[in-house]
Amino acid sequence: RGRSNNLPFTKRLKTSASSSSAKLKRALPSFATSTPSPIDHIFQFHEALRRELKRLEADVLSLPPPEDVNRRAAALRTLEGRFVFFWGVYRAHSRCEDELVFPALENKIELHNVSQSYTLDHEHEAELFVEVQLYASHH
């Protein structure tokens, strides 16, 4: 299928998410304060998304074998529910960044013209979610 590369879906999604977060951290000025800023919470949320993605990946890799039909079916239903929930949280988060956070960053002179790549990352990640969903629905 015309995949852009041979990395597994979750690996490409994790790579994309890590890249976006790292680019944003580099673009922002450093503020030496002990009080977390709103942007710190975004980074914490990104880390939580990455941790859940790693958990989902580990659970996929530890699925019962196909011969264990009942246990595998139950595990797949649980994974599907977690994936749908995760995807919903991710979509809401991305929409907030695209509609609120990135435009606010664009208004800062030192951060002007940096948000377009993040929006493109979100579009690419959305394509990966669809690809995972299509793959899961056929297996």
Backbone bond lengths (Angstrom), bond angles and torsions (degrees), N, CA, C in turn:
res aa  C-N    CA-C-N  psi(-1)  N-CA   C-N-CA  omega(-1)  CA-C   N-CA-C  phi
1 R - - - 1.459 - - 1.510 108.29 -
2 G 1.211 125.78 141.34 1.444 126.65 -171.55 1.506 115.30 -59.61
3 R 1.329 118.63 58.73 1.461 120.71 176.76 1.513 109.93 -71.72
4 S 1.335 114.66 147.77 1.455 118.98 -179.22 1.519 111.36 -70.89
5 N 1.318 117.90 -25.09 1.459 121.61 176.09 1.514 108.46 -160.16
6 N 1.309 117.46 -178.78 1.458 120.71 -174.68 1.520 114.07 -96.77
7 L 1.317 118.84 7.00 1.456 120.29 178.92 1.522 110.36 -67.00
8 P 1.337 117.14 144.35 1.470 118.72 174.98 1.529 110.54 -59.39
9 F 1.326 115.46 155.77 1.470 120.97 -176.95 1.522 112.16 -51.52
10 T 1.350 116.77 -52.44 1.466 119.45 -175.13 1.509 111.09 -65.59
11 K 1.319 117.84 -34.14 1.465 120.87 177.87 1.520 109.77 -63.33
12 R 1.343 117.27 -44.96 1.468 120.25 179.27 1.518 110.63 -65.36
13 L 1.334 117.78 -38.13 1.460 120.70 179.54 1.522 110.49 -67.63
14 K 1.341 116.83 -44.19 1.467 120.12 178.26 1.519 110.56 -62.96
15 T 1.314 117.46 -41.48 1.451 121.34 -179.88 1.519 110.09 -62.33
16 S 1.311 116.94 -43.77 1.455 121.33 179.71 1.525 110.73 -64.03
17 A 1.329 117.66 -45.12 1.460 121.65 -179.50 1.522 111.05 -64.42
18 S 1.324 117.81 -42.25 1.460 121.18 179.26 1.514 111.23 -64.78
19 S 1.308 116.22 -40.94 1.455 121.84 -179.67 1.526 110.52 -62.43
20 S 1.329 117.16 -45.06 1.463 121.01 -179.53 1.510 111.42 -61.03
21 S 1.321 116.61 -47.06 1.454 121.58 -178.31 1.523 111.14 -63.72
22 A 1.324 116.93 -42.88 1.460 120.91 -179.74 1.525 110.88 -64.61
23 K 1.344 117.33 -41.29 1.465 120.67 179.51 1.526 110.35 -63.12
24 L 1.330 117.03 -41.59 1.455 120.18 -178.99 1.525 110.34 -65.72
25 K 1.329 118.06 -43.18 1.464 120.55 178.59 1.525 111.17 -59.33
26 R 1.334 116.95 -41.57 1.469 120.20 179.96 1.522 111.16 -67.65
27 A 1.321 117.64 -32.61 1.460 121.14 -176.35 1.522 112.96 -76.13
28 L 1.322 116.35 -24.38 1.456 119.76 -175.94 1.521 111.24 -85.67
29 P 1.329 116.28 143.11 1.458 118.32 175.93 1.525 109.59 -67.48
30 S 1.303 116.59 151.00 1.465 121.64 -179.27 1.522 109.32 -85.85
31 F 1.309 116.61 128.00 1.450 121.98 176.70 1.523 107.57 -116.67
32 A 1.307 116.62 117.92 1.470 121.31 -177.49 1.515 109.38 -86.65
33 T 1.322 116.48 82.43 1.458 121.02 176.42 1.513 108.85 -132.04
34 S 1.320 115.73 154.93 1.462 119.28 178.48 1.525 111.28 -88.96
35 T 1.323 117.74 -12.70 1.455 122.04 179.36 1.521 109.29 -88.50
36 P 1.337 116.61 125.20 1.473 118.05 179.07 1.531 111.17 -61.96
37 S 1.312 115.39 138.87 1.457 120.66 177.06 1.525 108.01 -95.27
38 P 1.322 117.70 167.57 1.474 119.55 177.85 1.530 112.28 -55.50
39 I 1.330 116.94 -35.53 1.463 119.10 -179.13 1.530 110.57 -67.24
40 D 1.343 118.01 -30.54 1.468 121.26 176.22 1.524 110.58 -60.50
41 H 1.313 116.58 -37.10 1.464 120.56 179.66 1.535 110.99 -67.58
42 I 1.310 115.99 -33.60 1.469 119.01 176.05 1.520 109.85 -63.64
43 F 1.335 116.68 -43.97 1.465 120.07 178.91 1.527 110.82 -63.89
44 Q 1.332 117.12 -39.39 1.467 120.82 177.31 1.530 110.10 -63.05
45 F 1.309 116.49 -40.97 1.458 120.27 179.35 1.523 110.52 -65.35
46 H 1.334 116.67 -41.12 1.472 120.09 176.77 1.517 110.77 -60.40
47 E 1.319 117.09 -40.34 1.468 120.43 178.77 1.532 109.93 -65.10
48 A 1.311 117.59 -39.53 1.476 120.65 177.45 1.534 110.59 -63.41
49 L 1.331 117.26 -40.10 1.467 120.56 177.11 1.533 110.61 -62.23
50 R 1.330 116.13 -44.09 1.473 119.62 179.41 1.526 111.32 -63.16
51 R 1.348 117.07 -41.27 1.475 120.08 178.44 1.522 111.61 -62.15
52 E 1.325 117.06 -43.60 1.469 119.76 179.50 1.522 110.66 -66.24
53 L 1.305 117.47 -38.25 1.464 120.59 177.41 1.533 110.55 -62.32
54 K 1.335 116.58 -40.23 1.472 120.31 176.72 1.526 110.83 -64.45
55 R 1.327 117.02 -39.83 1.476 120.44 177.67 1.516 111.01 -63.55
56 L 1.327 116.60 -44.37 1.463 119.98 177.89 1.528 110.70 -59.88
57 E 1.314 116.04 -44.45 1.464 120.36 179.36 1.530 110.70 -61.26
58 A 1.332 117.25 -45.59 1.470 120.80 179.70 1.526 110.47 -61.69
59 D 1.319 116.84 -40.18 1.468 120.09 -179.78 1.530 111.72 -68.68
60 V 1.321 117.33 -34.46 1.467 120.53 175.62 1.529 109.03 -64.86
61 L 1.323 115.81 -44.28 1.469 119.76 -177.79 1.530 112.87 -68.27
62 S 1.332 116.98 -20.45 1.463 119.49 -179.42 1.530 112.76 -106.21
63 L 1.333 116.91 19.93 1.468 120.27 177.34 1.532 110.08 -58.13
64 P 1.332 116.62 146.36 1.474 119.12 173.49 1.525 109.47 -59.69
65 P 1.310 117.00 153.83 1.468 119.91 -178.57 1.526 111.13 -64.49
66 P 1.339 116.86 155.74 1.468 120.56 -178.58 1.527 113.16 -56.59
67 E 1.333 117.25 -27.76 1.468 120.25 179.83 1.526 111.81 -66.16
68 D 1.325 117.11 -26.39 1.470 122.02 179.37 1.535 107.36 -90.02
69 V 1.317 115.16 70.85 1.463 123.19 -168.74 1.530 112.94 -54.75
70 N 1.322 118.22 -48.93 1.469 120.57 -175.21 1.529 112.59 -66.96
71 R 1.326 116.49 -47.58 1.478 119.48 179.93 1.526 111.04 -64.71
72 R 1.328 115.74 -40.59 1.474 119.54 179.87 1.527 110.69 -65.12
73 A 1.324 117.44 -43.37 1.469 121.00 179.38 1.524 110.73 -61.57
74 A 1.334 116.74 -42.55 1.468 120.37 178.77 1.533 110.50 -64.41
75 A 1.324 116.43 -43.72 1.467 120.46 179.58 1.522 110.90 -63.67
76 L 1.325 117.04 -40.23 1.466 120.72 178.98 1.526 111.82 -65.37
77 R 1.338 117.22 -39.02 1.478 119.88 177.07 1.525 110.28 -62.77
78 T 1.320 116.50 -42.82 1.467 120.54 178.71 1.524 110.50 -62.98
79 L 1.324 116.28 -46.10 1.468 120.22 178.59 1.522 111.78 -61.15
80 E 1.320 115.93 -41.97 1.458 119.19 179.78 1.527 110.90 -60.35
81 G 1.334 116.42 -43.66 1.464 120.07 178.43 1.518 112.11 -62.10
82 R 1.328 116.38 -43.86 1.468 120.20 178.29 1.520 111.09 -64.25
83 F 1.349 116.48 -40.70 1.463 120.39 179.92 1.527 110.76 -63.67
84 V 1.325 117.19 -45.70 1.472 121.09 -179.91 1.533 109.98 -61.04
85 F 1.336 116.88 -42.89 1.465 120.66 178.14 1.531 110.40 -63.99
86 F 1.328 116.31 -47.46 1.465 121.47 179.91 1.529 110.91 -58.39
87 W 1.323 115.87 -45.31 1.465 120.91 -179.87 1.529 110.25 -61.83
88 G 1.335 117.33 -40.60 1.466 120.53 178.41 1.518 112.01 -63.53
89 V 1.326 116.77 -43.80 1.464 121.11 177.72 1.524 109.46 -62.74
90 Y 1.325 115.80 -44.75 1.461 120.46 179.73 1.538 110.95 -60.24
91 R 1.339 117.25 -46.02 1.477 120.58 -179.55 1.524 110.94 -60.31
92 A 1.340 116.82 -44.53 1.468 120.22 -179.66 1.532 110.17 -62.98
93 H 1.322 116.17 -43.55 1.463 120.85 179.44 1.534 110.79 -62.51
94 S 1.311 116.79 -47.58 1.471 120.81 -179.30 1.521 111.27 -62.34
95 R 1.335 115.86 -41.87 1.469 119.68 179.35 1.532 110.00 -61.39
96 C 1.335 117.74 -42.51 1.475 120.76 178.51 1.525 111.18 -62.80
97 E 1.331 116.21 -42.58 1.462 118.59 177.97 1.528 110.49 -62.96
98 D 1.333 116.53 -47.33 1.467 120.80 -177.45 1.530 112.24 -63.31
99 E 1.331 116.63 -38.36 1.459 120.38 -174.01 1.530 114.11 -92.19
100 L 1.352 117.58 -25.79 1.462 119.91 -175.03 1.528 113.51 -119.16
101 V 1.315 116.09 -55.27 1.463 120.09 -172.69 1.525 111.49 -68.35
102 F 1.319 117.42 -52.23 1.462 120.08 -175.88 1.526 112.85 -62.65
103 P 1.336 119.27 -43.82 1.471 117.88 175.87 1.533 112.17 -60.59
104 A 1.339 117.34 -36.36 1.469 119.55 177.86 1.525 110.44 -65.73
105 L 1.331 116.78 -39.43 1.464 119.94 178.00 1.528 110.84 -65.30
106 E 1.316 116.11 -37.60 1.466 120.28 -179.88 1.527 111.81 -62.23
107 N 1.328 117.25 -25.55 1.460 120.78 -179.95 1.526 112.83 -76.43
108 K 1.318 117.09 -12.17 1.465 121.67 177.21 1.529 107.52 -86.45
109 I 1.306 116.73 128.68 1.466 120.33 -176.03 1.521 111.53 -57.75
110 E 1.337 117.68 -44.27 1.468 119.64 -177.04 1.526 113.12 -71.66
111 L 1.325 117.78 -12.35 1.462 121.40 -179.29 1.527 112.82 -114.92
112 H 1.315 116.28 9.55 1.463 120.25 -179.39 1.531 110.10 -62.29
113 N 1.317 115.96 137.31 1.472 123.70 178.47 1.525 114.70 70.67
114 V 1.326 118.78 25.32 1.468 119.47 177.33 1.523 112.92 -105.68
115 S 1.307 117.92 -19.66 1.469 119.39 -172.04 1.521 114.09 -79.00
116 Q 1.312 118.96 -19.70 1.462 120.35 -178.29 1.519 111.45 -57.98
117 S 1.333 117.72 -41.24 1.471 119.51 -179.37 1.527 111.05 -66.55
118 Y 1.340 117.53 -32.27 1.467 119.71 178.22 1.523 110.66 -68.88
119 T 1.324 116.43 -39.89 1.458 120.22 177.15 1.528 110.16 -63.15
120 L 1.325 116.85 -40.65 1.470 120.21 176.28 1.522 111.21 -63.95
121 D 1.335 117.31 -37.96 1.468 120.70 175.35 1.521 110.58 -59.40
122 H 1.333 116.47 -43.50 1.466 120.31 179.43 1.528 110.43 -62.13
123 E 1.317 116.94 -40.72 1.471 119.88 178.86 1.529 110.66 -64.08
124 H 1.325 116.65 -41.80 1.463 120.91 178.52 1.529 110.61 -65.20
125 E 1.319 116.72 -43.62 1.465 120.22 179.44 1.523 110.98 -63.82
126 A 1.328 118.07 -37.58 1.460 121.21 177.16 1.527 110.39 -61.52
127 E 1.338 116.72 -39.61 1.466 120.35 176.45 1.531 110.93 -62.31
128 L 1.331 117.02 -38.48 1.468 120.54 178.72 1.529 111.22 -66.03
129 F 1.329 117.06 -39.40 1.468 119.73 177.20 1.525 110.38 -61.22
130 V 1.330 116.49 -43.68 1.467 120.48 178.66 1.523 109.58 -62.22
131 E 1.318 116.60 -41.66 1.468 120.72 179.47 1.527 111.11 -62.00
132 V 1.320 117.47 -42.80 1.470 120.96 177.37 1.522 110.25 -62.81
133 Q 1.339 116.21 -44.79 1.458 119.86 -179.47 1.539 110.95 -61.68
134 L 1.320 116.91 -43.38 1.471 120.18 178.39 1.517 110.74 -63.26
135 Y 1.309 116.77 -43.41 1.469 120.86 179.77 1.532 109.96 -62.35
136 A 1.335 116.29 -45.44 1.465 120.33 -178.02 1.528 111.66 -65.34
137 S 1.313 117.16 -35.06 1.469 119.47 -178.36 1.530 112.47 -72.32
138 H 1.324 116.12 -16.42 1.472 120.40 179.26 1.523 113.28 -102.08
139 H 1.337 117.64 3.14 1.478 120.18 -178.81 1.509 111.07 -129.26
